[in-house]
Amino acid sequence: MIRDDAGRQAAPPALDLLAAAALREEVMLTPKPGLVDGRNNGAHRDMDLPLFIQSITAIAPWFGRFIALGERCAGMPAQRVLAEIRPTGLACEHAMFAATGGVNTHKGGIFSLGLLCVAAGRLSGRGQALTRSGLCADVAAICARLVATELAGCRRAATVGEHIYLRHGLTGARGEAARGFATVRDHALPAWDRLLAVGTKRESALLHCLLVLMAHNPDTNLVARGGLGGLRFVRGYARRLLADGWREQDLEVMDRALTRRNLSPGGSADLLAVMSVLARFPV
């Protein structure tokens, strides 16, 4: 039985609505080091809060289409699904770029949350319950060959992600999806469950889980902006705050430190939205 954050019995949630709500909640969460939030634009010069809201408004209707597409693909072998859903993903990205004037606000969120919605449609289409493990397993099955086909087989980098893989071996969002969001399952969700069990307020729990993700996620957004040194700086900083205990003022100081270094942990922000969605389902 699915239960809400207060432990009450709840109806099975509509994952498309949860995905859009998770994106809104993530951008409004404040203070987020290096990221756009309700206080400032972090390390971003081409993005702000109103632009993010415009982007979410544009892409939210597509999550229901991903679910419907997953239902149509319910009986299809997992290895064939990615090619089937790619045109819809590109169309959703086009809607985002049209709303933002060409600024990439949510490409990672579209990829990760879109895959979760497709998995939800496939599970529902087969009459299976929506669970964290089931959703993540189906995403992993869909993306099982993604790293091999799009990164390992790449001889010349055409994108930032391909360049980072060829230079550093980091697989980014593709690798996280192929592992069924392992960083979320192994680190963020256990922390979330522990915090909610002792009555931690939702906003504080989300900020804590963002730090957990920043401490463990090999975020290619950070590598793109600051190299491996930037990644090490953010991971080490987050781990120190988690070890010592953090207050809101510590996040504000961290925000200034990341902004000065032009570092934005956007990959971890995307995973926080994934965690927020998965947290609504039983294990």
PAKOL-388806 format. One record per residue (C-alpha): residue in three letters; residue number from 1; x, y, z. Coordinates in steps of 0.001 Angstrom, whole numbers, plus 500000, padded with zeros to 6 digits. Example, Ala and Ser with C-alpha at 12.3 -4.5 7.8 and 13.67 -1.06 7.14 Angstrom:
BEGIN
code=ala | pos=1 | c1=512300 | c2=495500 | c3=507800
code=ser | pos=2 | c1=513670 | c2=498940 | c3=507140
# end
This chain:
BEGIN
code=met | pos=1 | c1=500000 | c2=500000 | c3=500000
code=ile | pos=2 | c1=501327 | c2=503456 | c3=499058
code=arg | pos=3 | c1=501503 | c2=505926 | c3=501905
code=asp | pos=4 | c1=502002 | c2=509688 | c3=501912
code=asp | pos=5 | c1=504727 | c2=511541 | c3=503853
code=ala | pos=6 | c1=502594 | c2=511466 | c3=507019
code=gly | pos=7 | c1=502133 | c2=507703 | c3=506809
code=arg | pos=8 | c1=498477 | c2=507818 | c3=505725
code=gln | pos=9 | c1=497163 | c2=505456 | c3=503076
code=ala | pos=10 | c1=497134 | c2=507207 | c3=499714
code=ala | pos=11 | c1=495893 | c2=506458 | c3=496228
code=pro | pos=12 | c1=498545 | c2=505529 | c3=493637
code=pro | pos=13 | c1=499989 | c2=508848 | c3=492445
code=ala | pos=14 | c1=499950 | c2=509995 | c3=488830
code=leu | pos=15 | c1=503619 | c2=509983 | c3=487916
code=asp | pos=16 | c1=503309 | c2=512668 | c3=485231
code=leu | pos=17 | c1=501925 | c2=515108 | c3=487798
code=leu | pos=18 | c1=504614 | c2=514101 | c3=490289
code=ala | pos=19 | c1=507333 | c2=514748 | c3=487700
code=ala | pos=20 | c1=506165 | c2=518298 | c3=486996
code=ala | pos=21 | c1=505692 | c2=518975 | c3=490714
code=ala | pos=22 | c1=509195 | c2=517661 | c3=491446
code=leu | pos=23 | c1=510713 | c2=520092 | c3=488957
code=arg | pos=24 | c1=508811 | c2=523005 | c3=490477
code=glu | pos=25 | c1=509774 | c2=521992 | c3=493997
code=glu | pos=26 | c1=513428 | c2=521593 | c3=493037
code=val | pos=27 | c1=513790 | c2=525039 | c3=491506
code=met | pos=28 | c1=511978 | c2=526731 | c3=494401
code=leu | pos=29 | c1=514086 | c2=524932 | c3=497029
code=thr | pos=30 | c1=516342 | c2=527533 | c3=498668
code=pro | pos=31 | c1=519265 | c2=527921 | c3=499263
code=lys | pos=32 | c1=520812 | c2=525553 | c3=496694
code=pro | pos=33 | c1=524588 | c2=525980 | c3=496230
code=gly | pos=34 | c1=525468 | c2=527075 | c3=492702
code=leu | pos=35 | c1=521930 | c2=526559 | c3=491403
code=val | pos=36 | c1=518999 | c2=528762 | c3=490440
code=asp | pos=37 | c1=516642 | c2=529109 | c3=493394
code=gly | pos=38 | c1=514290 | c2=531567 | c3=495066
code=arg | pos=39 | c1=517174 | c2=533764 | c3=496186
code=asn | pos=40 | c1=519590 | c2=534027 | c3=493248
code=asn | pos=41 | c1=520751 | c2=532488 | c3=489966
code=gly | pos=42 | c1=523761 | c2=530675 | c3=491420
code=ala | pos=43 | c1=526510 | c2=530151 | c3=488859
code=his | pos=44 | c1=524133 | c2=530763 | c3=485938
code=arg | pos=45 | c1=524180 | c2=533968 | c3=483908
code=asp | pos=46 | c1=521617 | c2=532870 | c3=481311
code=met | pos=47 | c1=518950 | c2=531442 | c3=483657
code=asp | pos=48 | c1=516707 | c2=532699 | c3=486420
code=leu | pos=49 | c1=513651 | c2=531530 | c3=488334
code=pro | pos=50 | c1=511012 | c2=532914 | c3=485911
code=leu | pos=51 | c1=512778 | c2=531189 | c3=483003
code=phe | pos=52 | c1=512707 | c2=527879 | c3=484859
code=ile | pos=53 | c1=508997 | c2=528252 | c3=485551
code=gln | pos=54 | c1=508373 | c2=528971 | c3=481849
code=ser | pos=55 | c1=510351 | c2=525863 | c3=480955
code=ile | pos=56 | c1=508458 | c2=523626 | c3=483401
code=thr | pos=57 | c1=505130 | c2=524938 | c3=482108
code=ala | pos=58 | c1=506184 | c2=524036 | c3=478565
code=ile | pos=59 | c1=507400 | c2=520514 | c3=479281
code=ala | pos=60 | c1=504888 | c2=519407 | c3=481939
code=pro | pos=61 | c1=502225 | c2=518240 | c3=479409
code=trp | pos=62 | c1=504779 | c2=515923 | c3=477814
code=phe | pos=63 | c1=505133 | c2=513707 | c3=480875
code=gly | pos=64 | c1=501632 | c2=512320 | c3=480332
code=arg | pos=65 | c1=502600 | c2=511593 | c3=476721
code=phe | pos=66 | c1=505635 | c2=509653 | c3=477921
code=ile | pos=67 | c1=503368 | c2=507529 | c3=480128
code=ala | pos=68 | c1=500976 | c2=506871 | c3=477238
code=leu | pos=69 | c1=503915 | c2=505967 | c3=475023
code=gly | pos=70 | c1=505161 | c2=503558 | c3=477699
code=glu | pos=71 | c1=501744 | c2=501888 | c3=477802
code=arg | pos=72 | c1=501886 | c2=501382 | c3=474041
code=cys | pos=73 | c1=505382 | c2=499904 | c3=474431
code=ala | pos=74 | c1=504420 | c2=497648 | c3=477357
code=gly | pos=75 | c1=504870 | c2=494431 | c3=475393
code=met | pos=76 | c1=507957 | c2=495543 | c3=473512
code=pro | pos=77 | c1=511428 | c2=494216 | c3=474433
code=ala | pos=78 | c1=513176 | c2=496790 | c3=476597
code=gln | pos=79 | c1=516115 | c2=497170 | c3=474200
code=arg | pos=80 | c1=513768 | c2=498466 | c3=471485
code=val | pos=81 | c1=511997 | c2=501086 | c3=473612
code=leu | pos=82 | c1=514642 | c2=503810 | c3=473516
code=ala | pos=83 | c1=514433 | c2=504206 | c3=469739
code=glu | pos=84 | c1=510630 | c2=504274 | c3=469996
code=ile | pos=85 | c1=510532 | c2=507087 | c3=472564
code=arg | pos=86 | c1=513424 | c2=509217 | c3=471289
code=pro | pos=87 | c1=511301 | c2=511336 | c3=468870
code=thr | pos=88 | c1=508984 | c2=512278 | c3=471732
code=gly | pos=89 | c1=511952 | c2=513202 | c3=473896
code=leu | pos=90 | c1=513364 | c2=515428 | c3=471162
code=ala | pos=91 | c1=509969 | c2=517071 | c3=470671
code=cys | pos=92 | c1=509785 | c2=517783 | c3=474400
code=glu | pos=93 | c1=513261 | c2=519333 | c3=474282
code=his | pos=94 | c1=512123 | c2=521473 | c3=471344
code=ala | pos=95 | c1=509193 | c2=522732 | c3=473432
code=met | pos=96 | c1=511632 | c2=523611 | c3=476225
code=phe | pos=97 | c1=513974 | c2=525507 | c3=473902
code=ala | pos=98 | c1=511036 | c2=527366 | c3=472338
code=ala | pos=99 | c1=509905 | c2=528488 | c3=475799
code=thr | pos=100 | c1=513370 | c2=529524 | c3=476976
code=gly | pos=101 | c1=514754 | c2=531148 | c3=473839
code=gly | pos=102 | c1=517246 | c2=528345 | c3=473318
code=val | pos=103 | c1=518474 | c2=528013 | c3=476916
code=asn | pos=104 | c1=518943 | c2=524471 | c3=478221
code=thr | pos=105 | c1=517061 | c2=524571 | c3=481521
code=his | pos=106 | c1=515772 | c2=520996 | c3=481796
code=lys | pos=107 | c1=517358 | c2=518689 | c3=479235
code=gly | pos=108 | c1=518587 | c2=516380 | c3=481992
code=gly | pos=109 | c1=515232 | c2=516471 | c3=483758
code=ile | pos=110 | c1=513383 | c2=515614 | c3=480552
code=phe | pos=111 | c1=515693 | c2=512643 | c3=480021
code=ser | pos=112 | c1=515480 | c2=511195 | c3=483536
code=leu | pos=113 | c1=511865 | c2=511973 | c3=484381
code=gly | pos=114 | c1=510719 | c2=511092 | c3=480874
code=leu | pos=115 | c1=512271 | c2=507647 | c3=481296
code=leu | pos=116 | c1=510521 | c2=507195 | c3=484642
code=cys | pos=117 | c1=507209 | c2=508093 | c3=483014
code=val | pos=118 | c1=507796 | c2=505616 | c3=480192
code=ala | pos=119 | c1=508643 | c2=502934 | c3=482756
code=ala | pos=120 | c1=505450 | c2=503755 | c3=484661
code=gly | pos=121 | c1=503415 | c2=503336 | c3=481481
code=arg | pos=122 | c1=505076 | c2=500022 | c3=480691
code=leu | pos=123 | c1=504487 | c2=498650 | c3=484179
code=ser | pos=124 | c1=500859 | c2=499805 | c3=484186
code=gly | pos=125 | c1=500345 | c2=498378 | c3=480725
code=arg | pos=126 | c1=501447 | c2=494987 | c3=482026
code=gly | pos=127 | c1=499249 | c2=495274 | c3=485111
code=gln | pos=128 | c1=502226 | c2=495564 | c3=487454
code=ala | pos=129 | c1=502357 | c2=497747 | c3=490552
code=leu | pos=130 | c1=504435 | c2=500910 | c3=490474
code=thr | pos=131 | c1=507303 | c2=500537 | c3=492920
code=arg | pos=132 | c1=510696 | c2=502177 | c3=493254
code=ser | pos=133 | c1=512469 | c2=498957 | c3=492367
code=gly | pos=134 | c1=510175 | c2=498176 | c3=489440
code=leu | pos=135 | c1=510451 | c2=501660 | c3=487932
code=cys | pos=136 | c1=514228 | c2=501742 | c3=488277
code=ala | pos=137 | c1=514658 | c2=498214 | c3=486922
code=asp | pos=138 | c1=512659 | c2=499057 | c3=483810
code=val | pos=139 | c1=514631 | c2=502270 | c3=483220
code=ala | pos=140 | c1=517847 | c2=500253 | c3=483566
code=ala | pos=141 | c1=516581 | c2=497655 | c3=481087
code=ile | pos=142 | c1=515585 | c2=500334 | c3=478572
code=cys | pos=143 | c1=518990 | c2=502035 | c3=478858
code=ala | pos=144 | c1=521135 | c2=498909 | c3=479253
code=arg | pos=145 | c1=523059 | c2=499516 | c3=476006
code=leu | pos=146 | c1=522959 | c2=503300 | c3=476072
code=val | pos=147 | c1=526518 | c2=503852 | c3=477318
code=ala | pos=148 | c1=527918 | c2=501280 | c3=474888
code=thr | pos=149 | c1=526119 | c2=502682 | c3=471863
code=glu | pos=150 | c1=526316 | c2=506426 | c3=472519
code=leu | pos=151 | c1=529501 | c2=506845 | c3=474556
code=ala | pos=152 | c1=531794 | c2=503828 | c3=474345
code=gly | pos=153 | c1=531300 | c2=503649 | c3=470590
code=cys | pos=154 | c1=532069 | c2=507334 | c3=470103
code=arg | pos=155 | c1=535360 | c2=508091 | c3=468314
code=arg | pos=156 | c1=535036 | c2=511879 | c3=468083
code=ala | pos=157 | c1=533117 | c2=513926 | c3=470681
code=ala | pos=158 | c1=530169 | c2=515910 | c3=469296
code=thr | pos=159 | c1=528661 | c2=516865 | c3=472657
code=val | pos=160 | c1=529974 | c2=517927 | c3=476056
code=gly | pos=161 | c1=528903 | c2=514595 | c3=477529
code=glu | pos=162 | c1=530798 | c2=512649 | c3=474864
code=his | pos=163 | c1=533892 | c2=514805 | c3=475388
code=ile | pos=164 | c1=533823 | c2=514189 | c3=479152
code=tyr | pos=165 | c1=533408 | c2=510447 | c3=478622
code=leu | pos=166 | c1=536316 | c2=510238 | c3=476175
code=arg | pos=167 | c1=538558 | c2=512294 | c3=478446
code=his | pos=168 | c1=537530 | c2=511113 | c3=481924
code=gly | pos=169 | c1=535348 | c2=508011 | c3=481494
code=leu | pos=170 | c1=532359 | c2=509613 | c3=483252
code=thr | pos=171 | c1=528991 | c2=508492 | c3=481886
code=gly | pos=172 | c1=526747 | c2=511259 | c3=483284
code=ala | pos=173 | c1=522977 | c2=511006 | c3=483039
code=arg | pos=174 | c1=523196 | c2=508102 | c3=480575
code=gly | pos=175 | c1=525175 | c2=506000 | c3=483022
code=glu | pos=176 | c1=522893 | c2=506884 | c3=485913
code=ala | pos=177 | c1=519834 | c2=505774 | c3=483932
code=ala | pos=178 | c1=521583 | c2=502590 | c3=482788
code=arg | pos=179 | c1=522252 | c2=501777 | c3=486455
code=gly | pos=180 | c1=518616 | c2=502371 | c3=487370
code=phe | pos=181 | c1=519407 | c2=505619 | c3=489229
code=ala | pos=182 | c1=521786 | c2=503796 | c3=491570
code=thr | pos=183 | c1=523065 | c2=506999 | c3=493199
code=val | pos=184 | c1=519499 | c2=507910 | c3=494129
code=arg | pos=185 | c1=518648 | c2=504408 | c3=495370
code=asp | pos=186 | c1=521871 | c2=503780 | c3=497267
code=his | pos=187 | c1=522345 | c2=507177 | c3=498896
code=ala | pos=188 | c1=519553 | c2=509755 | c3=498563
code=leu | pos=189 | c1=516462 | c2=507600 | c3=499153
code=pro | pos=190 | c1=517834 | c2=505907 | c3=502303
code=ala | pos=191 | c1=518692 | c2=509347 | c3=503703
code=trp | pos=192 | c1=515219 | c2=510627 | c3=502774
code=asp | pos=193 | c1=513463 | c2=507700 | c3=504441
code=arg | pos=194 | c1=515516 | c2=508144 | c3=507630
code=leu | pos=195 | c1=514811 | c2=511872 | c3=507801
code=leu | pos=196 | c1=511077 | c2=511518 | c3=507199
code=ala | pos=197 | c1=510890 | c2=508771 | c3=509819
code=val | pos=198 | c1=512110 | c2=511177 | c3=512521
code=gly | pos=199 | c1=509822 | c2=514005 | c3=511424
code=thr | pos=200 | c1=512274 | c2=516228 | c3=509538
code=lys | pos=201 | c1=510525 | c2=518969 | c3=507591
code=arg | pos=202 | c1=510291 | c2=518330 | c3=503883
code=glu | pos=203 | c1=512379 | c2=521335 | c3=502802
code=ser | pos=204 | c1=515208 | c2=520477 | c3=505183
code=ala | pos=205 | c1=515097 | c2=516836 | c3=504098
code=leu | pos=206 | c1=515318 | c2=517856 | c3=500433
code=leu | pos=207 | c1=518293 | c2=520145 | c3=501089
code=his | pos=208 | c1=520023 | c2=517367 | c3=503018
code=cys | pos=209 | c1=519421 | c2=514881 | c3=500194
code=leu | pos=210 | c1=520769 | c2=517394 | c3=497685
code=leu | pos=211 | c1=523988 | c2=517480 | c3=499725
code=val | pos=212 | c1=524007 | c2=513670 | c3=499776
code=leu | pos=213 | c1=523707 | c2=513601 | c3=495988
code=met | pos=214 | c1=526405 | c2=516241 | c3=495585
code=ala | pos=215 | c1=528679 | c2=514162 | c3=497839
code=his | pos=216 | c1=528295 | c2=510989 | c3=495759
code=asn | pos=217 | c1=527246 | c2=511922 | c3=492221
code=pro | pos=218 | c1=530055 | c2=512138 | c3=489614
code=asp | pos=219 | c1=528257 | c2=515168 | c3=488189
code=thr | pos=220 | c1=529386 | c2=515889 | c3=484635
code=asn | pos=221 | c1=527872 | c2=519384 | c3=484866
code=leu | pos=222 | c1=530573 | c2=520195 | c3=487394
code=val | pos=223 | c1=533287 | c2=518612 | c3=485244
code=ala | pos=224 | c1=532121 | c2=520626 | c3=482221
code=arg | pos=225 | c1=532467 | c2=523860 | c3=484207
code=gly | pos=226 | c1=535436 | c2=523159 | c3=486458
code=gly | pos=227 | c1=537117 | c2=519949 | c3=485381
code=leu | pos=228 | c1=537771 | c2=517092 | c3=487778
code=gly | pos=229 | c1=539054 | c2=519649 | c3=490277
code=gly | pos=230 | c1=535639 | c2=521299 | c3=490347
code=leu | pos=231 | c1=533956 | c2=517949 | c3=490915
code=arg | pos=232 | c1=536344 | c2=517092 | c3=493754
code=phe | pos=233 | c1=535800 | c2=520512 | c3=495351
code=val | pos=234 | c1=532009 | c2=520149 | c3=495437
code=arg | pos=235 | c1=532006 | c2=516520 | c3=496558
code=gly | pos=236 | c1=534476 | c2=517251 | c3=499333
code=tyr | pos=237 | c1=532574 | c2=520337 | c3=500463
code=ala | pos=238 | c1=529267 | c2=518445 | c3=500606
code=arg | pos=239 | c1=530829 | c2=515563 | c3=502527
code=arg | pos=240 | c1=532276 | c2=517933 | c3=505130
code=leu | pos=241 | c1=528898 | c2=519573 | c3=505694
code=leu | pos=242 | c1=527213 | c2=516190 | c3=506035
code=ala | pos=243 | c1=529859 | c2=514997 | c3=508491
code=asp | pos=244 | c1=529877 | c2=518163 | c3=510622
code=gly | pos=245 | c1=526165 | c2=518948 | c3=510479
code=trp | pos=246 | c1=524890 | c2=521840 | c3=508405
code=arg | pos=247 | c1=522700 | c2=524893 | c3=508847
code=glu | pos=248 | c1=521100 | c2=527142 | c3=506261
code=gln | pos=249 | c1=523938 | c2=529638 | c3=506652
code=asp | pos=250 | c1=526417 | c2=526923 | c3=505626
code=leu | pos=251 | c1=524531 | c2=526395 | c3=502378
code=glu | pos=252 | c1=524598 | c2=530143 | c3=501729
code=val | pos=253 | c1=528380 | c2=530182 | c3=502194
code=met | pos=254 | c1=528687 | c2=527148 | c3=499918
code=asp | pos=255 | c1=526495 | c2=528891 | c3=497346
code=arg | pos=256 | c1=528888 | c2=531853 | c3=497237
code=ala | pos=257 | c1=531888 | c2=529521 | c3=496982
code=leu | pos=258 | c1=530431 | c2=527584 | c3=494048
code=thr | pos=259 | c1=529203 | c2=530721 | c3=492308
code=arg | pos=260 | c1=532678 | c2=532278 | c3=492494
code=arg | pos=261 | c1=534073 | c2=529151 | c3=490842
code=asn | pos=262 | c1=531269 | c2=529007 | c3=488226
code=leu | pos=263 | c1=530222 | c2=525572 | c3=489494
code=ser | pos=264 | c1=526628 | c2=524347 | c3=489230
code=pro | pos=265 | c1=525714 | c2=520796 | c3=490325
code=gly | pos=266 | c1=522872 | c2=520536 | c3=487818
code=gly | pos=267 | c1=523143 | c2=516758 | c3=487536
code=ser | pos=268 | c1=522500 | c2=516400 | c3=491242
code=ala | pos=269 | c1=519526 | c2=518767 | c3=490970
code=asp | pos=270 | c1=518061 | c2=516488 | c3=488290
code=leu | pos=271 | c1=518587 | c2=513458 | c3=490522
code=leu | pos=272 | c1=516888 | c2=515257 | c3=493408
code=ala | pos=273 | c1=513756 | c2=515532 | c3=491252
code=val | pos=274 | c1=514055 | c2=511823 | c3=490433
code=met | pos=275 | c1=514350 | c2=511055 | c3=494148
code=ser | pos=276 | c1=511321 | c2=513189 | c3=494939
code=val | pos=277 | c1=509237 | c2=511198 | c3=492457
code=leu | pos=278 | c1=510492 | c2=507772 | c3=493514
code=ala | pos=279 | c1=509955 | c2=508616 | c3=497191
code=arg | pos=280 | c1=506201 | c2=508639 | c3=496565
code=phe | pos=281 | c1=506195 | c2=504918 | c3=495763
code=pro | pos=282 | c1=506743 | c2=501820 | c3=497901
code=val | pos=283 | c1=510093 | c2=500063 | c3=497739
# end
